[in-house]
Amino acid sequence: PRADVFVDLFCIHQANPRLKAEGLLSIGAILKNSESMLLLWDDTYLKRLWCVFELAGFLRSHQAQGRLVIKPTILGPATFWNVIAITFVVSTDLVFSGIPGGSVTRFLLVFITTCAVAWPILVWRRGMVTLKRQLAEFTFAKTVCHCCMRGHIDDNGGPIECDRELLGTSICNWFGSVDEFDNLVRSDVEAELKKQLAVSPFGYTWVLHAGVPILWAQGFDKAAAIFRHGDVLWSLAIFISGLAWY
């Protein structure tokens, strides 16, 4: 089914100051009428004023009735690397089978690959430590905007209106004051982030999805190839081995 999606970078004019201000003033209504919000989190999220402002606005306008979905960005490369690593491990069974010393080589390769697969999990754990510190130290003054990082100069050398000033005005109108906004981030935003990110994203469902190459290559493809050559028992053994790997 089709659905309307709001992406601030594309839906709010970034070059025309008047249209940008109008889009900013309308963001409260947009967030309130949104059924859900997808948050792609990394350890820079709480440093970006636009991101924190939209998240706080969504939580405030929905009062726990909206559907907030938080996905760490590390899930993308982690899933890709996990699929590649598993495929590589399975292929070593074909390359080193029957070769003298092949078992030792295969063990070393599997060990190195397993360590590499653990890297995204370590990155995520470090991110949780960073999140806890950022929430405890969060203030409006410490956040950054893209315009401020560019010195309020566009690609053509012209001036850019400061987002911080526009957002600061909107925050005072919507939340009452900057201090109230800071308190909301440290309470509501902190509670929601901790609730969703405290549970490892590398759960059972993710493992099942990421392990599909094992089931396909070892359990189906290799077993089918052996079955076509007439060795039914060995084909069955390979299929069971693939299920065990999976």
N, C-alpha and C positions, 0 to 999 in steps of 0.2 A: 504493500500500500504506500501511496505517496504521502510525504509529510513535509511541512515547511521547516527549514533549518535556518537559524540565525547565527552567522559568524561575524563578530564585530568588525574584524579587519576589512571584510569585504562589504558588509551591509552599512557601515557608517563611513561617510565620505572622509577620506584622509587628506584631501588637498584643499577643499573649499571650507574656510573657517565657519561660515554661516551654516552650511549643511552639516558640518561636524558638530557644531553646538546643538543644532536641532536634534540630531541623532542621539547625542548624549543626554539631552533632556527627556528623550523618549525611552531611554533604556530601562527605566523603572517599569513602565507599562509593558515593554517587551518581555522583561524577566517575569513579571507577574502573570502574563498570559502564556508563558512557556510551560509545557507539561513536564519537561525534564531538562536536565543540564548535564552535559558530558564534560568532565574536567580531566584534562591530560596533565598529570602531575609530574614535575621533577623538582629538584632541590632549589630551583630559581623561582618557583611559582609565587611564594610569599614575598619575594622581592619586587614583583611587578605590580604596580598600583592598579592597572586596569583589571588584572586577573582577580586580585583580592576584592576590589570594588564590586565586580560582577558576582562573585561567589557570595559575598556578604549580602548583596542585594537580593539574590535568589533565595537565600535561606530566610531572610527577614520577610520577604513578600509571601512566601509559601508557608511559613510556620510549620515545618515538618510534613507538609502535605505534598510537596513537590518531590520528584524522583531525581536525586542527585547520584550520578554514576561517576566514580573516580577510578581512573585507570593510569597507573604509572607508565611513563613513556618507555621505561626499560623493558616492558613486556614485549614490544615490537622486536627489537634486536635480540632479546633473549629467546623468543620463540623461533626466530629465523636461525640463530646460531645453534639452538638445541636440535632442530631438524637436520641441519647440516652435520652436526657432530654425531647424531645417532646414525645417519646414513653412512658416515665414514666408518663408525664402529662396526656396523653390519657388513660393510664391504671388506673389512679386514678378514672376515671369516672365509671369504672367497679367495682373497689374494694369498693368505699365508697358510691355508689348509694344506697339509702334507709336505710343507717345506721344512727341512731341518732347522731347528731353532725358531720356527715360525710362531710357536706358542708364546715364547718369551717376548718376541718382538710385538706380537699382538697385545699381550698384557700391558707392555709399556705404552703402546699407542692408546689403548683403552684408558689407562690411568691418566695420561696427559689430557686426553679429550674430556674425561670426567672433571678434571680440575678446571678446564676451560669453561665447561658448562656451569660450574659453580660460581663463576665470575659475576653474572648478573644478580645472583642472590646476594652476594657480598655488597654489590653496588646499592641494591635496594635497602639492605640493612644499614649501611652508612647514611643513606638518605633519611631513614627514620630518625637517626640521631640528630641529623641536621634539622629536620622538621621540628623536633622537640625544642631545640634551641631557638629556632626562628620564631616559633609561636610565643615563647616566653619573652623574647626581646622585641616583638613586633610593635612598630609605631608607624603612623602615616609618613612621618618625616624621613624614615629610612627606606621607603620604597622608591623605585626608580620608574621613569617613563622613557619611552624611546626618544621622544622629542628632546628631553633634557640630556640624554646621552649624546645626541647629535649637536648639542649646542644651539638648538632651536634654529638650525639652518637646513634648508632642503637641498636636494641634489643640484638645483640650479643656483644656489647661493642666496635664495630668498629667505625671509624670516618665517618661522613656524610658530603658530600660537601654542602656548604651553598647555599640555593636557592636565598637568598638575593643578593649575589654577581653575580650569573648568571642572575637574573632578572634585576639587576641594569645595567649590561652591555647591555642587550637586550633593556631596556628602553632608554638608551643613544643612541643606534643605531637607534631605531624606532622613538622616540619622540624628539630626539635632545639633551635633558638633563633631569635630574631629576626635575628641576624647571619647565620645560615645561610640564612634566608629571603631576606634582602637579596642575598646572594651568588648564590642560585639565580635571582633575578630578573635580575641583571646578567649572568648567563651563559646559562642555558637559555631564559629568556623573551626576552632580547635576541636570541639567535641565531634563534629562531623568528619573532619580529616582523620582524627585518631580512630574513630569507629570503623572507617572503611580501610584505612591504610595499616591499622594494627594487625589485621589478618593478612597473612602472606598471600600475594597474588599468584604465587606459584603453587596453587592448590591441586587437588586431585583431578578436577576437570581439565585444568591446563596441562597436566602431565599426560592425560589421555589423548588430548589433541596433539600435543607435541610428539607423542610416541607413535603416531600413525605410520611414519615411514618404516618403522621396525615391523609392524604388523603387515604392511603391504609388501615390503621387500623380502623379509624372511618367512613370514607366514603364508603368503599367497604366491608371489612371483617365483621365488626359488623352489618352493614345494611343487608348484604347477609344472615347472621345467623338468624336475626329476620325475614327476608322474607321467609326463609325456614320453619319457624314455622307458617306461614300464616298471620302474621300481616303486611299487605302491607303498611298501612298508617304510622304505627310507623317506619317501615323500611325506608320509604321515608323521614320521619322527621329526622331520624338518618343520612341518606345520606346527606341531606341539612345541618345538623349540622356539618358533617365532612367537607363539602365544606367551610362552614363559618370559621371553625377552620383553614383550609388550607389557 
